[in-house]
Amino acid sequence: MTDEPTAADRPRVSGYAWYALILFVIVYIFNFIDRQILSILAESIKADLKLDDAQIGFLYGTAFAVFYALFGIPLGRLADSWYRGRLMAIGLALWSSMTALSGFAQNFGTLAVARVGVGIGEASASPAAFSMIADYFPKERRATALSIYSSGLYIGGGLALPLGGFVLASWGRAYPNAAAAPLGLEPWQAAFVAVGLPGILLAAWIWSLKEPLRGAIDGHPSEIVRPNAWREFGRELAAIIPPLTLLSVARIPGAIVPNLFILAGCIAGAFLLGSVTGDWPQWFAWWTGIYAVSSWTQSLKHRDPGTHRLIWGTPQFVTLAIGFGSISFMTYAVAFWIPPYVLRTFYTGPTDAALLLQGRTAAEEVSTLFGWSAAFASATGVILGASSATNCGVATPPVASTLRWRLSSFPLRRSISSSRPTTSPTSTWSRLTSGYAARCGLAPPSPRFRTSYCRACAAPPAQLTFSEPRSSDWHSAPIFPGKLPR
């Protein structure tokens, strides 16, 4: 039996590694600000563009998530073989530009295209960041570094609400008539522009990061840029993005006929559900995702049977994907729809006077209470949970966090189940806020569990991202509450 390493025995981490980690956290904060800000702007967008809840759910969920998930695979491959800092910078510039362009949307279609661009750009961030963190930090510090990086998710998700609410209220007070505002922007449009433009400047900063040598910290150095990096990216892209999938599958003996049957089934499914519900964009995108993943699976089985067996032949991997997808199906929907629900239930609109914060608007009050509480509670929980698990070797944080969420979110679920408040606004406000913060504090698997799983599949911990939901159905959830009858 070996002794546990003391603090003095642990490998030192360079100052540049911590500097890079801070930048990664800032990028992740921008990632989720641009993703989540739609929640506090939803009521204003609905009123201005004459949209319904299903369309708002599509913009936040499906339009973003399907392309985020599909492009995540080829971009992850590119992160394994090209400059990761440059890839992150390009992705950041893309999604920030598309967020800013969302502020100039005049209808549902243009806003949907912009959200697709946000999804594609954001798909580059985590593969590059996870890979670089694995090369900046030794395995003894990797779990803590990853938890610090993951805190950016919750900080950004929390900051999106107060930032959006502040711009919404401030722009509305300064320019009551949008025609007199700069560029004729409505308050919700100004909010998109305000959070999008800084990301473009940050992208130039990220481009300057020094690339760590791949695997050197673990004693297995390899080149930073591998041969045929872009050719491999193109092959991966063709394997998963329709209609390029047909060209990719056609090169595989005996695969084109099954692929065409899958395509026919997906077209039939989209037509059937689109006819029944009338939500053609939703089901077209959803079935496109199913067909794309099916085509990619065919290609992967032919090109890399070992990886195919590892993914589909490992029960733990499959059940984790299903489990986290099911959890996020509910949590993303709740996180997105609570601000619109509160604005509709306790106020008549985002510009109403606040109930608790004197001199503020309803949008400012809702975004402040939900945003700051969620950002602080969840980011603190993720960092402390991973740090304690690393230092103490105790794999219990997920259990404690899940129990805390179950207990704290019960009032939230009870409140949402009623179409009208049954208690005083202040009382229900308190219950909703505590439940929302607890929901955001749901922790990823413990570092000890993550490390054990990675050791079993011979991959460094930073290469696996199952601790952060990445499946398209997780972001498809917001459309379904929008279809519920009222």
DOGUTI-459940 format. One record per atom (N, C-alpha, C): x, y, z. Coordinates in steps of 0.001 Angstrom, whole numbers, padded with zeros to 6 digits, always signed. Atoms other than C-alpha are relative to their C-alpha. Layout:
N
XYZ...
END
This chain:
486
+000845-001187+000000+000000+000000+000000+000890+001251+000000-000807-001217+000122+001435+003388-001005-000626+001131+000779+000501-001151-000741+001162+006562+001002-000565+001032-000954+000572-001078+000797-000967+009420-000244+001045+001106-000162-000977-001073+000175+001183+012206-001755-000358+001214+000828+000223-001221-000766+001605+015264+000451-000063+001190-000936+000096-001215+000815+001080+018800-000733+001346+000358-000616-001325-000326+000525+004846+019191-001117+000399-000909-001154-000360+000950+001042+005049+016109-003332-000753+000242-001304+000804-000193+001203+002421+017309-005794+000732+000879-001007-000687-000798+001031+003716+018679-009115-000458+001450+000041+000320-001419+000028+003900+022439-009323-000657+000364-001328+000695-000485+001192+001663+024243-011779+000532+001389-000309-000582-001294+000373+003131+027144-013695-001031+001112+000082+000891-001157-000023+001733+030621-013410-000724+000188-001318+000643-000153+001308+001040+030602-017139-001193-000936-000139+001125+000934+000054-001195+027551-016709-001223+000593+000692+001132-000633-000687-003324+029425-014171-000526+001188-000798+000420-001116+000861-003374+032459-016456-000871-000509-001149+000789+000569+001092-004617+030287-019339-001351-000491+000516+001260+000495-000559-007237+028680-017075-000975+001137+000251+000879-001158-000223-008585+032098-016092-000616+000462-001321+000537-000382+001306-008922+032970-019779-001063-000986-000475+000990+001004+000393-010736+029681-020419-001317+000213+000742+001212-000255-000785-013173+030478-017617-000746+001209-000566+000650-001191+000573-013831+033923-019105-000683-000350-001314+000621+000421+001258-014474+032342-022506-001280-000785+000278+001184+000794-000320-016890+029874-020916-001113+000873+000561+001005-000949-000486-018636+032737-019135-000691+000680-001178+000580-000607+001207-019113+034500-022479-000859-001021-000749+000732+001074+000667-020244+031153-023915-001426-000083+000509+001339+000175-000559-023161+030875-021532-000778+001300+000113+000740-001267+000068-024005+034571-021438-000723+000085-001340+000591-000075+001336-024581+034460-025190-001086-001053-000191+000975+001073+000139-026499+031213-024847-001264+000263+000818+001099-000064-000962-028699+032045-021840-000748+001326-000006+000618-001320-000095-029498+035731-022345-001391+000033-000631+001306+000049+000646-032445+034785-024533-001134-000164+001001+001035+000258-000998-034332+033752-021379-000642+001288+000505+000547-001240-000545-034701+037253-019933-000547+000906-001096+000479-000822+001117-035300+038744-023395-001228-000597-000686+001030+000741+000727-037949+036198-024405-001312+000763-000121+001289-000698+000037-041021+038263-023477+000035+001202-000936-000122-001157+000898-039763+041340-025315+000085-000437-001456-000108+000515+001369-038842+039310-028400-001349-000481-000497+001334+000477+000376-042247+037633-028422-000903+001147-000419+000890-001128+000281-044028+040963-028314+000404+000739-001268-000473-000792+001126-041851+042644-030927-000111-000758-001325-000001+000786+001241-041592+039804-033484-001258-000842-000165+001280+000731+000059-045064+038339-032774+000234-001526-000073-000303+001423-000051-043725+034887-031858-000822-000674+001098+000645+000745-001079-045300+032137-029764+001063-000726+000820-000942+000657-000905-043749+030086-026976+000774-001127-000681-000689+001093+000693-042938+027143-029243+001156+000538-000840-001079-000591+000800-040908+029416-031522+001144+000491+000887-001039-000424-000940-039070+030897-028536+000781-001214+000491-000671+001221-000424-038316+027376-027300+000904-000559-001079-000829+000463+001119-037015+026462-030746+001280+000835-000098-001166-000869+000110-034680+029482-030787+001026-000306+001086-000920+000290-001092-033196+028678-027401+000522-001432-000069-000353+001405-000054-033194+024913-027773+000470-000572-001312-000320+000821+001154-033335+023138-031093+000917+000689-001006-000823-000699+000995-031884+025773-033439+001452+000066+000448-001351-000053-000543-028884+026087-031168+000590-001399+000148-000571+001252-000494-028476+022515-029918+000328-001005-001087-000251+001003+001033-028742+020393-033052+001347+000269-000674-001251-000322+000691-025906+022232-034774+001177+000041+000976-001030+000060-001032-023960+022561-031526+000493-001433+000161-000364+001402-000187-024042+018781-031106+000689-000575-001244-000551+000575+001219-023330+017937-034751+001403+000531-000296-001318-000561+000295-020415+020322-035211+000998-000273+001118-000907+000297-001094-018999+019389-031814+000926-001166-000304-000815+001186+000292-017731+016042-033176+001158+000335-000947-001149-000351+000859-015664+017327-036147+000906+001063+000613-000850-001006-000639-014485+020337-034147+000842-000621+001117-000794+000726-000977-013395+017982-031373+001155-000728-000653-001071+000649+000748-011397+016036-033947+001075+001024-000398-000964-001033+000369-009795+019283-035129+000816+000458+001207-000723-000380-001218-008902+020181-031529+001074-001024+000353-000993+001040-000254-007008+016878-031356+001197+000076-000936-001065+000041+001007-004832+017724-034334+000455+001364-000501-000379-001336+000472-004564+021524-034775+000202+000911+001200-000210-000969-001083-003882+024675-032753-001300+000221+000771+001240-000060-000773-006435+024550-029947-000368+001424+000389+000292-001383-000341-006100+028179-028879-000578+000773-001173+000534-000679+001183-006661+029383-032424-001407-000485-000327+001338+000535+000246-009640+027074-032811-001010+000635+000948+000894-000637-000963-011177+028477-029626-000239+001460-000365+000142-001414+000369-010505+032037-030794-000926+000169-001203+000874-000074+001178-012165+031412-034173-001444-000268+000398+001350+000307-000451-015174+029808-032493-000607+001134+000804+000479-001126-000808-015446+032664-029995-000389+001180-000871+000320-001104+000904-015332+035251-032764-001291-000282-000767+001206+000352+000751-018021+033352-034683-001245+000137+000852+001249-000045-000769-020510+032922-031864-000286+001396+000555+000220-001378-000458-019964+036468-030568-000571+000858-001126+000525-000742+001159-020538+037876-034062-001463-000346-000246+001380+000415+000237-023715+035836-034452-000929+000485+001110+000803-000567-001083-024927+036985-031026-000285+001469-000278+000202-001412+000331-024380+040598-032041-000957+000168-001176+000907-000071+001157-026121+039970-035377-001435-000342+000381+001362+000283-000482-029100+038573-033429-000724+001302+000334+000601-001284-000326-029646+042178-032382-000545+000742-001200+000526-000657+001202-030436+043103-035975-001062-000850-000693+001029+000879+000573-032929+040287-036597-001346+000714-000030+001299-000629+000170-036289+041432-037892-001138-001012-000061+001036+001026+000044-038121+038101-037960+000542-001302+000573-000358+001286-000586-038099+034528-036707+001109-000684-000776-000974+000708+000826-036064+033182-039627+001413+000499+000199-001350-000542-000150-033105+035538-039306+000537-000237+001407-000448+000276-001362-032998+035081-035538+000386-001467+000158-000324+001430-000049-033019+031284-036003+001358-000270-000643-001299+000186+000669-030090+031483-038451+001130+000483+000915-001020-000513-000911-028151+033598-035953+000238-000967+001153-000154+000959-001104-028822+031067-033178+000736-001251-000474-000761+001130+000556-027551+028278-035437+001494+000345-000002-001395-000428+000005-024329+030265-035864+000606+000026+001393-000476+000022-001385-024036+030682-032096+000311-001436+000422-000226+001395-000362-024369+026919-031672+001248-000574-000632-001185+000515+000689-021716+026117-034270+001271+000567+000628-001186-000616-000587-019248+028602-032790+000299-000527+001392-000213+000447-001374-019757+027493-029194+000449-001449+000082-000417+001405-000004-019142+023855-030140+001510-000152+000017-001466+000088+000039-015432+024666-030465+000640+000204+001359-000635-000462-001234-014867+025924-026926+000463-001137+000902-000363+001016-000993-014950+022909-024621+000985-001053-000498-001030+000941+000437-013055+020390-026798+001410+000582+000070-001322-000624-000043-010171+022838-027123+000445+000270+001428-000361-000323-001382-010281+023925-023481+000353-001252+000797-000281+001231-000737-010443+020385-022070+001360-000563-000392-001265+000537+000472-007514+019297-024221+001186+000822+000518-001100-000846-000457-005346+022283-023267+000176-000082+001508-000100+000152-001453-006168+021968-019565+000737-001291+000353-000674+001274-000243-005024+018336-019720+001499+000103-000225-001427-000167+000269-001667+019549-021069+000643+001094+000842-000531-001018-000900-001296+022493-018692+000135-000509+001435+000078+000414-001392-002136+020672-015443+000312-001488+000142-000261+001423-000246-000777+017378-014041-001267-000682+000487+001220+000739-000330-003285+014643-013301-000464+000240+001432+000385-000245-001388-003173+015440-009560-000784+001298+000161+000699-001291-000079-004505+018951-010230-001072+000152-001072+000861-000144+001174-006565+018249-013313-001479+000137+000373+001416-000058-000375-009892+017662-011567-000376+001373+000529+000267-001347-000509-009660+020963-009704-000026+001016-001135-000024-000921+001136-008707+022796-012909-001265-000120-000832+001219+000205+000789-011637+021230-014749-001222+000556+000710+001148-000526-000734-014048+022178-011977-000021+001523-000038-000066-001459+000118-012817+025778-012062-000478+000429-001382+000471-000309+001349-013311+025811-015826-001515-000165-000100+001437+000261+000073-016794+024301-015431-000817+001053+000731+000743-001045-000707-017746+027066-013005-000394+001134-000932+000360-001046+000953-017747+029431-015988-001373-000196-000587+001334+000319+000502-020872+027650-017205-001064+000670+000869+001022-000505-000920-022829+028617-014096+000119+001500+000212-000164-001444-000135-021314+032063-013716-000597+000715-001212+000551-000615+001206-022145+032890-017326-001508-000115-000074+001449+000170+000011-025630+031422-017061-000685+000932+000976+000578-000923-000974-026226+033522-013971+000142+001447-000403-000218-001389+000392-024696+036738-015295-000839+000415-001198+000791-000332+001189-026700+036521-018519-001291+000710+000377+001284-000589-000386-029893+037391-016664+000141+001441+000473-000111-001409-000402-028782+040542-014793+000543+000910-001092-000504-000824+001095-026807+041788-017796-001110+000312-000996+001104-000208+000929-029764+041267-020103-001061+000911+000569+001015-000842-000639-032192+042807-017621+000454+001439+000122-000521-001365-000134-029935+045817-017058-000050+000738-001330+000011-000660+001313-029515+046579-020769-001441+000239-000454+001408-000124+000390-033222+045941-021379-000642+001225+000642+000610-001121-000711-034245+048452-018706+000674+001332-000327-000729-001253+000237-031517+051035-019301-000266+000550-001396+000256-000442+001368-032032+051150-023066-001449+000495-000152+001401-000422+000070-035786+051365-022609-000225+001354+000642+000144-001309-000648-035462+054302-020207+000651+001101-000834-000716-001021+000781-032951+056111-022422-000687+000292-001331+000629-000160+001306-034887+055526-025648-001386-000628+000022+001368+000549-000038-038616+055036-025018-000550-000276-001393+000392+000208+001392-039106+055338-028781+001188-000598-000743-001116+000686+000638-036929+052787-030589+000444+000698-001281-000359-000685+001240-037027+054885-033768+001066+001067+000231-000973-001034-000314-034930+057521-031986+001294-000588+000569-001175+000652-000580-032420+054978-030633+001086-000194-001056-001071+000290+000965-029007+054365-032246-000314-001257-000805+000286+001087+000934-029498+052132-035303-001434-000486+000086+001404+000379-000125-033189+051996-034397-000203-001296+000767+000059+001269-000712-032567+049130-031961-001024+000006+001128+000862+000233-001151-035216+047839-029597+000884-000399+001188-000822+000383-001164-034028+047155-026002+000552-001417-000074-000493+001374+000059-033769+043392-026585+001094-000142-001063-001043+000030+001025-031744+044003-029747+001299+000595+000530-001188-000620-000588-029378+046310-027876+000698-000960+000961-000594+000956-000935-028861+043566-025274+000849-001035-000736-000784+000948+000791-027714+041078-027924+001302+000627-000478-001199-000675+000499-025288+043603-029399+000987+000246+001143-000856-000339-001130-023964+044592-025967+000796-001201+000517-000728+001172-000505-023028+041034-024949+000801-000689-001100-000705+000657+001091-021831+039966-028396+001316+000656-000375-001194-000702+000481-019274+042649-029297+001254-000237+000858-001223+000239-000789-016892+042168-026310+000661-001341-000293-000565+001311+000302-016449+038513-027279+000925+000025-001199-000862-000110+001174-014930+039536-030608+001380+000514+000409-001280-000505-000501-012232+041507-028756+000728-001074+000802-000606+001075-000794-011652+038596-026368+000626-001058-000905-000531+001009+000920-011061+036309-029361+001442+000322-000394-001373-000384+000350-007930+038287-030294+000952-000322+001142-000802+000323-001172-006630+037785-026748+000261-001506+000065-000133+001457-000051-007255+034030-026864+000965-000484-001083-000888+000398+001103-005386+033798-030190+001463+000050+000437-001395-000186-000417-002220+034906-028377+000489-001065+000974-000403+001021-000973-002188+031926-025973+001077-000922-000569-001030+000958+000388+000878+029663-026087-000563-001417+000090+000479+001386+000027+000095+026087-027041+000924-000899+000835-000829+000978-000706+001298+023471-024517+000245-001221-000890-000319+001190+000778+002995+020418-025997-000928-001137+000416+000975+001058-000294+000482+017604-026254+000665-001150+000758-000426+001182-000735+000968+014886-023634+001303+000131+000749-001318-000127-000630+004293+016265-022370-000090-000086+001516+000124-000020-001453+003038+016747-018821-000211-001397+000573+000190+001389-000426+002163+013033-018659+001124-000905-000495-001133+000792+000454+005453+011942-020195-000162-000639-001357+000219+000561+001334+004083+011213-023676-000128+001147-001011+000103-001171+000882+004933+014267-025802-000284-000385-001450+000273+000167+001428+003607+014557-029330-000173+001380-000608+000041-001286+000685+003397+017280-031933-001333+000711+000244+001209-000807-000207+000927+020129-031511-000919-000103-001210+000773+000098+001235-000190+020082-035154+000358-001312-000681-000227+001308+000594-000598+016645-036643-000245+000053-001504+000173-000004+001464-000393+015803-040365-001465-000184-000398+001345+000146+000585-003584+016137-042418-001108+000385+000981+001000-000397-000996-005424+017914-039588-001306+000447-000655+001214-000515+000636-007847+019728-041887-000653-001040-000893+000604+001071+000789-008323+016714-044120-000840-000915+000893+000753+000831-000939-009395+014670-041087-001261+000722+000475+001173-000796-000379-011693+017505-040039-001059-000056-001087+000950+000057+001113-013284+017554-043494-000671-001350-000108+000588+001337+000057-013781+013787-043426-001024-000191+001117+000936+000112-001123-015416+013995-039995-001236+000850-000249+001124-000890+000309-017571+016902-041162-000923-000647-001021+000817+000651+001029-018728+014997-044247-000747-001201+000550+000635+001188-000559-019576+011993-042094-001231+000323+000822+001100-000305-000916-022079+013914-039955-000910+001138-000472+000815-001140+000435-023391+016979-041826-000724-000344-001295+000759+000248+001238-026217+016274-044328+000110+001209-000924+000077+001276+000747-026230+016013-047332+001362-000611-000312-001325+000576+000230-022464+015399-047276+000089-001438+000492+000003+001359-000543-023272+012249-045321-000198-001039-001100+000236+000956+001088-024493+010577-048528+001296-000306-000740-001281+000226+000668-021088+011077-050154+000926-000836+000873-000858+000747-000912-019339+009754-047070-000410-001465+000082+000494+001368-000146-021542+006676-046707+000144-000769-001304-000103+000683+001301-021372+005927-050438+001347-000690-000182-001323+000625+000110-017688+005051-050008+000105-001284+000826-000037+001183-000866-018549+002311-047489-000775-001119-000684+000705+001104+000687-019436-001052-049106-001252-000433+000775+001244+000481-000578-023065-001971-048463-000676+000930+000975+000564-000905-001003-023840+001113-046354-001025+000967-000564+000866-001029+000560-025732+003339-048790-001464-000372+000097+001415+000399-000060-028960+001294-048827-000560+000168+001403+000512-000263-001351-029388+001195-045009-000093+001488+000319+000024-001427-000263-028535+004885-044932-001207+000666-000650+001169-000568+000672-031249+005704-047482-001288-000380+000711+001170+000400-000780-033761+003715-045429-000129+000869+001252+000024-000882-001174-032793+005736-042356-000454+001395-000398+000394-001319+000488-033128+008941-044371-001494+000057-000287+001444+000040+000294-036589+007926-045602-000810-000013+001283+000714+000038-001274-037661+007110-042050+000006+001345+000700-000088-001315-000637-036441+010471-040775-000871+001028-000717+000874-000918+000746-038222+012343-043572-001454-000265+000347+001375+000355-000351-041424+010445-042807-000346+000470+001410+000244-000443-001363-041067+011176-039091-000170+001497+000100+000105-001456-000016-040503+014876-039696-001321+000460-000617+001252-000379+000657-043480+015064-042061-001193-000312+000898+001115+000396-000853-045775+013184-039669-000145+000935+001194+000079-000830-001203-044915+015151-036534-000199+001477-000353+000225-001369+000434-044761+018432-038450-001454+000243-000361+001411-000127+000368-048257+017803-039833-000895+000016+001233+000836+000103-001203-049641+016915-036401+000125+001249+000864-000227-001108-000934-048062+019761-034425+000069+001362-000675-000189-001275+000685-047474+022423-037070+001355+000623+000232-001339-000521-000295-043920+022915-035744+001013-000582-000978-000875+000556+001028-042102+022197-038985+001481+000236+000274-001438-000184-000262-038747+023817-038064+000518-000916+001107-000427+000835-001116-038607+021911-034781+000264-001440-000438-000134+001413+000332-039171+018457-036232+000947-000233-001175-000994+000115+001067-037119+019080-039355+001409-000039+000595-001319-000031-000627-034113+019997-037204+000236-001246+000845-000151+001152-000901-034741+017164-034739+000323-001267-000778-000246+001202+000797-034927+014440-037386+001274+000108-000829-001287-000192+000655-031977+015968-039217+001128-000447+000919-000985+000430-000968-029977+015422-036051+000067-001514+000134+000031+001461-000113-031101+011790-035789+000657-000646-001221-000599+000555+001214-030170+011090-039405+001504+000237-000021-001424-000329+000019-026811+012840-039024+000790-000919+000922-000699+000866-000946-025835+010839-035946+000020-001441-000504+000038+001357+000554-026942+007597-037618+001037-000164-001107-000987+000053+001089-024797+008378-040669+001416+000006+000554-001329-000053-000597-021823+009273-038511+000362-001337+000659-000249+001299-000626-022210+006000-036600+000392-001040-001039-000390+000911+001082-022102+004062-039869+001438+000241-000437-001338-000339+000446-018975+005902-040943+001041-000374+001047-000946+000308-001064-017277+005510-037561+000242-001504+000114-000154+001454-000086-017923+001763-037503+000935-000522-001069-000871+000423+001093-016135+001453-040826+001421+000534+000179-001310-000633-000087-013270+003906-040159+000759-000370+001269-000648+000201-001297-012589+003207-036495-000845-000945+000846+000847+000948-000729-014260+000022-035227+000298-000058+001496-000335+000013-001414-012375+000227-031923-000734+001077+000772+000725-001092-000646-013836+003618-031044-001508-000258-000021+001426+000323+000092-017254+002480-032252-000402-000983+001105+000297+000971-001062-017131-000488-029862+000093+000647+001371-000159-000673-001281-015909+001736-027048-001233+000822+000340+001165-000859-000247-018861+004110-027447-001269-000830+000180+001277+000702-000016-021724+001763-028245+000058-001332+000748-000121+001261-000716-020337-001310-026511+000317+000151+001467-000269-000253-001415-019695+000340-023150-001290+000433+000680+001295-000358-000627-022896+000264-021040+000090+001275+000828-000112-001195-000834-021552+002941-018688-000085+001263-000837+000009-001184+000854-020991+005372-021531-001406+000281-000533+001345-000164+000566-024398+004779-023097-000983+000455+001066+000955-000376-001049-026300+004978-019811+000283+001397+000538-000315-001359-000415-024415+008129-018796-000556+001020-000990+000532-000912+001020-025357+009773-022093-001513+000136+000130+001460-000032-000159-029008+008805-021627-000386+000704+001294+000329-000587-001298-028980+009781-017955+000157+001503+000014-000212-001443+000011-027470+013215-018426-000927+000692-000991+000967-000572+000930-029677+013799-021432-001364+000160+000643+001312-000054-000662-032771+013012-019357-000036+001083+001074-000070-001045-001029-031646+015236-016479-000091+001384-000636-000055-001324+000615-030888+018152-018761-001248+000331-000790+001280-000251+000681-034122+017695-020700-000915+000809+000912+000829-000719-000965-035842+018900-017540+000667+001288+000476-000625-001155-000638-033264+021269-016049+000183+001184-000932-000147-001116+000932-032600+023314-019188-001350+000672-000259+001326-000581+000211-036320+023761-019727-000407+000865+001187+000339-000763-001204-036818+024879-016117+000818+001283+000058-000864-001178-000090-033817+027227-016207-000412+001083-000993+000363-000996+001008-034985+028882-019408-001346+000649+000288+001359-000505-000059-038700+029242-018661-000371+000685+001311+000356-000653-001258-038607+030471-015041-000092+001519-000133+000173-001451+000140-037877+034150-015904-001260+000406-000783+001260-000357+000659-040683+034316-018517-001232-000330+000842+001139+000371-000845-043011+032469-016117-000241+001042+001075+000143-000976-001076-042320+034918-013283-000490+001340-000544+000423-001272+000587-042705+037962-015556-001479-000022-000371+001415+000097+000373-046105+036683-016737-000907-000123+001216+000854+000325-001134-047386+035556-013355-000102+001140+001005-000019-001026-001037-046358+038392-011020-000004+001421-000553-000010-001319+000631-046172+041263-013511-000806-000092-001296+000673-000003+001301-047878+042338-016712+000995+000114-001147-001011-000098+001038-044584+042754-018576+001347+000356+000571-001364-000278-000486-040830+043324-018322+000208+001420+000496-000204-001398-000385-041248+047097-017905-000798+000405+001229+000737-000309-001235-043522+046884-014830+000955+000421+001111-000797-000342-001176-042321+048312-011513+000307-001267+000791-000415+001159-000780-040422+045838-009349-000826-000116+001278+000730+000247-001236-042126+044253-006322+000892+000137+001226-000892+000025-001149-039082+044016-004085+001114+001043-000086-001109-000934+000177-036330+046243-005518-000549+001342-000479+000591-001289+000309-037492+049820-005411+000768+000722-001103-000587-000770+001073-036877+051925-008494+000492-000827-001167-000428+000885+001094-036194+048911-010723-001215-000502-000774+001075+000595+000792-038231+047297-013472-000126-001484+000332+000224+001425-000234-039666+043788-013395+001139-000830-000586-001081+000756+000627-036992+042555-015811+001273+000071+000829-001192-000140-000833-034214+043951-013614-000119-000821+001275+000197+000738-001246-035699+042403-010482+000112-001505-000214-000035+001439+000281-036240+038953-011973+001419-000444-000334-001341+000399+000423-032818+038870-013597+001005+000109+001141-000938-000164-001113-031008+040136-010500-000131-001125+001011+000202+001007-001037-032559+037731-008012+000356-001397-000477-000294+001336+000509-032325+034651-010191+001450-000116-000477-001330+000091+000591-029062+035454-011948+001116-000057+001025-001106-000045-000950-026787+036426-009057-000023-001180+000961+000073+001127-000935-028066+033731-006692+000466-001287-000672-000393+001215+000706-027618+031011-009305+001493-000010-000295-001423-000062+000342-024171+032201-010396+000870-000283+001217-000833+000179-001186-022790+032366-006861-000116-001407+000562+000194+001296-000652-024324+029195-005453+000559-001143-000820-000396+001148+000814-023640+026910-008388+001499-000022-000271-001442-000028+000255-020106+028061-009217+000774-000400+001253-000664+000368-001249-019100+027778-005553-000125-001490+000262+000214+001426-000245-020625+024322-005275+000849-000889-000872-000790+000823+000914-018860+022948-008349+001474+000020+000377-001423-000106-000332-015425+024263-007335+000302-000710+001318-000256+000616-001299-015657+023205-003684-000219-001504-000041+000256+001438+000095-017120+019822-004588+001166-000743-000609-001126+000667+000649-014310+018921-006950+001259+000100+000843-001188-000175-000818-011636+020350-004641-000006-000944+001192+000081+000894-001155-012876+018391-001627+000156-001448-000414-000133+001379+000471-013141+015197-003663+001447-000319-000350-001400+000218+000348-009594+015635-004934+000878-000133+001242-000858-000034-001182-008075+016409-001529-000303-001113+001000+000407+000978-001008-010060+013952+000561-000237-001384-000570+000259+001314+000599-010630+011143-001937-001395-000498+000266+001370+000391-000299-014330+011184-001187-000865+000286-001201+000807-000168+001217-016701+010622-004104-001450+000213+000333+001376-000200-000425-019814+011954-002385-000639+001298-000456+000647-001259+000374-020342+015513-003730-001210-000144-000891+001185+000096+000840-022737+014399-006495-001230-000444+000768+001139+000477-000791-024920+012574-003948-000563+001140+000823+000458-001106-000830-025037+015544-001610-000662+001072-000833+000558-001037+000863-025653+017959-004458-001364-000402-000537+001284+000462+000514-028427+015832-005918-001075+000060+001072+000963-000042-001096-030101+015526-002505-000406+001435+000282+000304-001404-000239-029813+019288-002002-000961+000526-001049+000889-000444+001076-031418+019868-005390-001401-000546+000188+001310+000614-000179-034228+017406-004655-000810+000737+001058+000713-000640-001095-035082+019110-001381-000337+001455-000316+000194-001433+000215-034626+022721-002450-000913+000300-001171+000787-000305+001184-036357+022448-005806-001445-000464+000123+001390+000432-000138-039542+020869-004435-000961+001190+000001+000903-001161+000075-041112+024287-003729-000073+000585-001398-000005-000539+001364-040046+025408-007208-000962-000770-000890+000878+000805+000844-041786+022472-008886-001455+000190+000396+001364-000214-000469-044842+023038-006727-000534+001339-000489+000425-001328+000452-044920+026735-007658-000327+000005-001479+000193-000015+001442-044594+026108-011372-001243-000786-000396+001143+000836+000366-047343+023488-011332-001312+000757+000072+001227-000785-000114-049883+026196-010493+000020+001116-001031+000060-001042+001022-051053+028576-013187-000098+001392+000596+000095-001283-000677-051615+031351-010624+000636-000116+001375-000604+000077-001325-049788+032234-007394-001055-000263+001062+000928+000334-001070-051471+030721-004325+000432+000613+001319-000483-000661-001199-049382+032637-001784+000455+001392-000372-000446-001360+000271-047952+036100-001455+001165-000003-000983-001108-000046+000958-045547+037203-004186+001355-000158+000669-001292+000079-000673-042701+037585-001687+000318-001432+000404-000217+001377-000434-043163+034065-000316+000362-000892-001173-000266+000839+001160-043286+032434-003735+001319+000386-000651-001296-000461+000507-040346+034579-004897+001134-000732+000717-001049+000645-000787-038269+033119-002075+000151-001456-000379-000053+001419+000340-039179+029554-002953+000575-000201-001402-000493+000133+001363-038514+030067-006647+001503+000245-000066-001419-000327+000049-035122+031659-006050+000849-001116+000576-000790+001079-000607-033912+028909-003711+000008-001225-000891+000062+001165+000885-035085+026235-006108+000856+000180-001236-000786-000260+001212-033433+027884-009090+001490-000126+000293-001414+000090-000355-030085+028227-007328+000413-001442+000219-000320+001414-000224-030230+024596-006248+000052-000759-001307-000009+000669+001306-031059+023508-009789+001322+000234-000702-001251-000310+000670-027984+025284-011108+001193-000615+000711-001101+000567-000744-025844+023679-008412+000156-001487-000185-000134+001432+000250-026303+020150-009733+001407-000291-000499-001427+000168+000281-022709+018900-009739+000251-001080-001018-000403+001066+000911-020945+016850-012403+000525-001192+000783-000558+001148-000705-019605+013383-011566+001294+000387+000702-001180-000349-000773-016861+013477-008964+001263-000269-000799-001261+000237+000714-013265+013737-010201+000511-001427+000176-000485+001359-000226-012510+010379-008607-000698-000979-000938+000739+000875+000917-015266+008694-010611+000431+000240-001432-000385-000334+001366-014278+010557-013767+001373-000594-000321-001336+000527+000224-010629+009551-013350-000022-001511-000130+000089+001454+000075-011544+005909-012727-000551-000443-001341+000590+000370+001279-013712+005787-015829+000993+000232-001128-000966-000304+001055-011035+007453-017945+001149-000995-000003-001064+000970-000066-008401+005047-016674-000432-001297-000641+000503+001249+000568-010610+002150-017708-000009+000027-001522+000064-000077+001461-010906+003428-021265+001270+000610-000592-001325-000442+000462-007264+004593-021468-000033+001359-000668+000039-001365+000525-008089+008245-022087+000227+000963+001149-000200-000974-001070-006947+011302-020104-001325+000610+000410+001289-000498-000486-009744+012753-017923-000534+001192-000787+000470-001200+000678-009863+016038-019821-000591-000289-001366+000523+000316+001325-010791+014239-023030-001477-000363+000047+001399+000421-000089-014175+013082-021702-000842+001147+000514+000833-001146-000349-016966+015625-021490-001393-000427+000416+001347+000403-000352-019866+013543-020224-000491+000721+001246+000438-000750-001172-019912+015709-017090-000743+001262-000394+000751-001148+000474-021375+018475-019248-000897-000454-001142+000937+000470+001012-024520+017744-021265+000322+000531-001388-000350-000393+001357-023850+017762-025021-000943-000588-001037+000867+000661+000971-026769+015938-026636-001116+000933-000404+000966-000961+000528-029287+017735-028812-001328-000057+000735+001296+000066-000669-032308+016453-026870-000007+000807+001281-000033-000777-001217-031105+018316-023786-000454+001426-000254+000420-001364+000318-031637+021649-025487-001307+000016-000782+001299+000018+000656-034753+020493-027322-001113+000184+001002+001027-000045-001030-036580+020505-024004-000791+001297+000040+000763-001232-000158-037513+024243-023961-001202+000139-000916+001146-000180+000889-039895+023851-026902-001258-000638+000559+001174+000732-000447-042186+021409-025099-000843+000772+001028+000839-000834-000849-043268+023708-022223-000736+001072-000790+000655-001017+000816-044049+026260-024924-001226-000512-000710+001169+000569+000658-046577+023838-026421-001102-000396+000972+001000+000405-000984-048412+023137-023157-001182+000953-000035+001178-000869+000009-051997+024440-023099-000076+000824+001269+000176-000864-001167-052767+027333-020796-001463+000370+000108
END
